[in-house]
């Protein structure tokens, strides 16, 4: 079914089945591959080799309107399992109807820094936290489409685990 992606209608953030209220936005991790510059005999210049399934460090940023107990809880120096659920609005091009696509982002994070923001009359504090990501998965309408788990040598995209052969070679 052809769809036109439009926008995020709304989202919610959970940890341990508890919803974090007071969220204003989340900046999801950027997935960047590790690179090695290749040069030498037989090559007329430099070429970047992408190391299959190996990623740069990832970060998650959560922004809160004010200082909240949830934001403070995420300062605990431990691994937090975060579940971000989004409702994406799409248009079905055959029927012209607006539909909702469920998107879930599952992350394991540790706190890197917390900024309580600012104090000003009748305004948001703009508090935020930044978190190191050690696991990241995306589900579209309940189907796993991306899973990145550097600690367990998993790099899964659209039904294929690109690190399966490396795990096998390493005896993992």
VOGU-3710 file (C-alpha; in Angstrom, 3 decimals, decimal comma):
1> xxxxxxxxxx> 0,000/0,000/0,000  1,562/3,316/-1,040  1,833/5,840/1,775  3,014/9,405/2,031  4,781/10,030/5,338  3,622/13,306/6,877  4,534/13,916/10,525  4,797/12,684/14,084  1,312/13,126/15,543  2,561/12,523/19,083
11> xxxxxxxxxx> 5,013/10,487/21,135  5,520/9,081/24,603  8,595/8,042/26,576  8,621/5,078/28,952  11,038/3,396/31,334  10,039/0,302/33,302  6,436/0,664/32,032  6,215/4,160/33,563  5,415/7,052/31,242  7,565/10,151/31,527
21> xxxxxxxxxx> 5,304/13,162/31,373  6,637/16,638/30,759  8,679/15,651/27,719  8,986/18,242/24,987  11,133/16,382/22,452  13,668/13,617/21,927  16,666/13,656/19,595  17,276/10,105/18,457  20,731/8,575/17,952  22,593/9,178/14,737
31> xxxxxxxxxx> 23,944/5,901/13,345  27,374/6,456/11,822  29,672/3,726/10,548  33,303/3,354/11,546  35,611/4,235/8,661  39,202/3,490/7,728  41,055/5,389/5,044  42,618/3,034/2,491  45,651/4,167/0,502  48,607/2,467/-1,113
41> xxxxxxxxxx> 49,948/0,779/-4,195  47,387/0,186/-6,909  45,020/2,893/-5,661  45,079/6,323/-7,301  44,117/8,215/-4,176  42,380/7,555/-0,886  39,205/5,560/-0,339  37,108/5,339/2,813  36,340/1,751/3,765  33,157/1,355/5,791
51> xxxxxxxxxx> 33,604/-1,290/8,497  30,453/-3,389/8,094  28,218/-3,337/11,149  30,611/-1,305/13,306  29,207/2,000/14,539  30,389/5,207/16,116  29,239/6,019/19,640  25,537/6,929/19,733  23,721/9,460/21,943  20,116/10,167/22,876
61> xxxxxxxxxx> 18,933/13,593/24,045  15,693/14,026/25,990  14,296/17,500/26,564  11,943/18,263/29,434  9,803/21,382/29,874  10,770/21,597/33,558  12,883/19,799/36,143  10,986/16,590/36,877  11,428/13,505/39,047  11,665/11,482/35,821
71> xxxxxxxxxx> 14,526/13,625/34,554  16,322/13,231/37,884  15,707/9,448/37,868  17,507/9,259/34,524  20,598/10,713/36,274  21,011/7,458/38,216  24,387/6,012/37,058  23,038/2,749/35,687  21,638/1,308/32,449  18,138/2,590/31,676
81> xxxxxxxxxx> 15,861/0,823/29,167  14,010/3,568/27,321  10,980/2,932/25,113  9,960/5,819/22,844  6,632/5,290/21,087  5,544/7,508/18,233  2,352/7,782/16,222  3,274/8,818/12,685  0,617/10,297/10,447  0,631/8,975/6,894
91> xxxxxxxxxx> -1,715/9,343/3,936  -2,855/6,255/2,046  -2,491/7,368/-1,582  -5,078/4,855/-2,837  -7,879/5,861/-0,479  -6,786/9,380/0,444  -7,357/8,459/4,091  -5,062/9,552/6,905  -3,644/6,573/8,798  -1,420/6,090/11,835
101> xxxxxxxxxx> 1,815/4,146/11,742  3,198/2,923/15,079  6,932/3,442/15,559  8,819/2,184/18,589  12,421/3,050/19,474  13,973/0,809/22,146  17,250/1,984/23,699  19,595/1,024/26,502  21,270/4,159/27,784  23,500/5,532/30,526
111> xxxxxxxxxx> 23,464/9,175/31,632  26,222/11,409/30,254  25,011/14,807/31,447  21,972/16,608/32,777  21,160/20,308/32,349  18,366/21,605/34,606  17,904/24,524/32,208  16,910/28,028/33,168  14,529/29,858/35,442  12,318/32,560/33,945
121> xxxxxxxxxx> 8,810/33,764/34,735  6,040/32,019/32,759  8,395/29,960/30,600  9,774/26,488/30,119  12,935/25,567/32,015  14,241/23,713/28,934  15,851/20,968/31,019  17,653/18,219/29,108  19,616/15,044/29,504  22,140/13,413/27,211
131> xxxxxxxxxx> 22,623/9,649/27,318  25,174/7,203/25,878  23,388/4,523/23,831  24,618/0,908/23,947  21,590/-0,665/22,210  19,127/0,717/19,659  16,212/-0,948/17,865  13,398/0,414/15,702  10,053/-1,292/15,124  7,595/-0,109/12,427
141> xxxxxxxxxx> 4,021/-1,327/12,967  5,405/-4,013/15,302  8,045/-5,296/12,847  11,739/-5,049/13,808  13,511/-3,151/11,022  16,735/-2,063/12,755  18,710/-3,442/15,692  22,168/-2,238/16,644  23,859/-3,944/19,576  27,635/-3,340/19,461
151> xxxxxxxxxx> 28,258/-5,237/22,721  26,723/-8,416/21,256  27,910/-7,998/17,630  24,434/-7,434/16,156  23,779/-5,114/13,217  20,347/-6,064/11,865  18,638/-4,159/9,049  15,443/-5,232/7,237  15,687/-8,921/8,075  19,455/-9,420/7,755
161> xxxxxxxxxx> 22,074/-9,489/10,498  25,215/-8,124/8,855  27,489/-9,275/11,683  26,401/-12,951/11,721  29,482/-14,054/9,753  31,800/-12,034/11,994  30,235/-13,568/15,134  30,716/-17,018/13,588  34,366/-16,266/12,712  34,987/-15,102/16,281
171> xx> 33,271/-18,131/17,823  30,483/-16,051/19,391
//
